[in-house]
Amino acid sequence: MTKEIAGKDNNKLIRSQVRHITNFFADQVAKYFQDLPEAIGTGEARRLTVNLCIKANSVLEEQDMGWGVVDANKFLIDCIRMVTLGLDAGNGECYPIPYRNKKTKKVELQCSPSARGLEKLVMEYSVGKKIIRFDAYAIKEGEAFTVKRTPGNDLWSYEEQPFSSGEVAGYVTIAVYEDGTSSVMTHTTDDIEKRRQASKAPNSPAWKNWYTEMALAKATRRHCTRIPIKLPDAKERAFNQADDEDDFESFKDVTPPTIMLPEGIGEEEVEEEEPVPEPEPAPVVAKKQKAKAQPRKITPEPPPEPSAFDEYSQIPLDWMEA
């Protein structure tokens, strides 16, 4: 009975600590956007931050880690970036991936848009014609997919065999514009396999049990990262300023509030792992220049290949988001 009571008390303390930490990040993000109301309202900023913290806490629990090992300042900056983009972790539009920084010995929860999040971004902020829909198909052997490339429009047709059990021959993603035109991108099985092998968990249960769905998400990500986007000026300013050392002085070296926990809780060690390739690129807004510059189109660029001396190691996950 005594052990049961102690266990319940520990759980209450941990839940209380998580609430305090969540409120801390939500308050800090809302404070950041008080001076940038055109970018996003403080109420919506709090909601998105809370959802991201809930997702981050789930990731930490899966890795049997506590918030005490997390680089709070880095996570705060990433929260601001995801909130600026309007991505909702509760809707699967972004997610945190834990990395161990070998120099600081801290865990960095690096937040990135998911395939769904990238799709949302290009539909809202793509340069040129407005995208109103994204379609994705797994083309099986025996089916016929054709595309005729014409200036400003890809004319395509698809003869589907919905109950075919044939092997997948390739994948197709289609950006549909409001004027009725389309942009088609094809993806071979080798294209997808290359990206699966470079992912954090190429043999995860998700890939084993839902290969086609994961492959379609990879194909969607590949297409979206090749579409240039342009954020509204207020959002671009908020995104850039989050990483501006001068403007962000008051947020440096932040530490979330903690509650004293029983001995042994929140002192987890993170196993060191060999470096792995970084996630596929998300749309990135160029760092704000000190001199006033004209707005420019933002085109995502792939990150450089990690070197053998990469200071980060990714903490193994038993799941992954495409």
Secondary structure, DSSP 8 states (H G I E B T S, - for coil): -HHHHHHHHHHHHHHHHHHHHHHHHHHHHHHHHHT-TTT--HHHHHHHHHHHHHHHHHHHHHTT--GGGB-HHHHHHHHHHHHHTT--GGGTSEEEEEEEETTTTEEEEEEEE-HHHHHHHHHHHBSSS-EEEEEEEEEETT-EEEEEEETTEEEEEEE--TT----EEEEEEEEEETTS-EEEEEEEHHHHHHHHHTSS-TT-HHHHH-HHHHHHHHHHHHHHTTS-B---HHHHHHHHHTT-TTTTGGGTT---------TTTT-----------------------SS------B---------TT-SEEE---S----
